Amino acid sequence: MNSNKANRGLTTKPKTRILRLDASANTGASDSSKLADKLIRQIRLRGQEIEVRSRDLNLAAPFIDGSWIEANFTAADDRSATQNQVLGLSDRLIGELNWADHIVLATPMYNFGVPATLKAWIDQVCRAGVTFRYTENGPEGLLAGKSADIVITTGGAPLGSAVDFVSGYLKQVFAFIGIDATNIFGADQMNRDAQSSIARAQAQIDQTYPAAATQEMA
Ligand SMILES: Cc1cc2nc3c(=O)[nH]c(=O)nc-3n(C[C@H](O)[C@H](O)[C@H](O)COP(=O)(O)O)c2cc1C
């Protein structure tokens, strides 16, 4: 059953701005990236006008450190020029999220979780007062009106199993910053039968983003 729902947001806008994020260290030969290629092609095939900006997360973000945390917890008006500089990359990465209507994230599972490069990006973009805030009712995400497609590949671990610390985690992180409408596309257990895993994910993509009839025939 396909419970994906985020694509509904893509049908209403005349032009959709897509931020694409690739987390595999295996750049050039990544299966998750190839599936993201297909997914974006499929969105185009629906006749959807899109603009895509891409970020290779291998090159995106250093780990946050003490000076980053201090700068982040200093009120924006009180920050020194150095502190603003320390947060400069985080501001740019958040700016990319703000720019986008839709996020396409492609990631493999590494050691039951997300690659460290993706975790580094997450730490850079989850910022109190900027992408979420604390309220009396708990934290509230501030990136409203966006949706996301998350492509996940694994070697042996089944997605949704007790050792999958990727899909639930990523859904939570996106929801935390206000992006509730997330689709998960999984090519899991690639080591068993890669072809079937890929075919399953491709079918899931086709089902979520069926091509417009006129385009299919072209
Ligand atoms: C460093 C590393 C750690 C991995 N850890 C896991 C793991 O914990 N569980 C798993 O099922 N697969 C694991 N894999 C396998 C990858 O998730 C799998 O090969 C995936 O298809 C790679 O996707 P990609 O082609 O987009 O890089 C690991 C692969 C690497 C390179």
The ligand as an ORCA input file, in Angstrom:
! r2SCAN-3c Opt
* xyz 0 1
  C      30.054      2.745      5.745
  C      28.842      1.937      5.405
  C      27.995      1.514      6.405
  C      26.856      0.780      6.097
  N      26.024      0.392      7.102
  C      24.904     -0.312      6.806
  C      23.997     -0.716      7.835
  O      24.170     -0.450      9.012
  N      22.903     -1.428      7.483
  C      22.633     -1.761      6.183
  O      21.625     -2.391      5.917
  N      23.461     -1.358      5.188
  C      24.583     -0.660      5.462
  N      25.412     -0.247      4.459
  C      25.052     -0.557      3.073
  C      24.439      0.633      2.348
  O      23.364      1.170      3.071
  C      23.949      0.158      0.990
  O      25.025     -0.389      0.254
  C      23.276      1.236      0.189
  O      22.630      0.650     -0.899
  C      24.269      2.279     -0.325
  O      23.550      3.303     -0.998
  P      24.281      4.291     -2.025
  O      24.586      3.480     -3.273
  O      23.311      5.375     -2.285
  O      25.541      4.766     -1.368
  C      26.570      0.475      4.756
  C      27.437      0.894      3.737
  C      28.560      1.616      4.048
  C      29.470      2.086      2.941
*
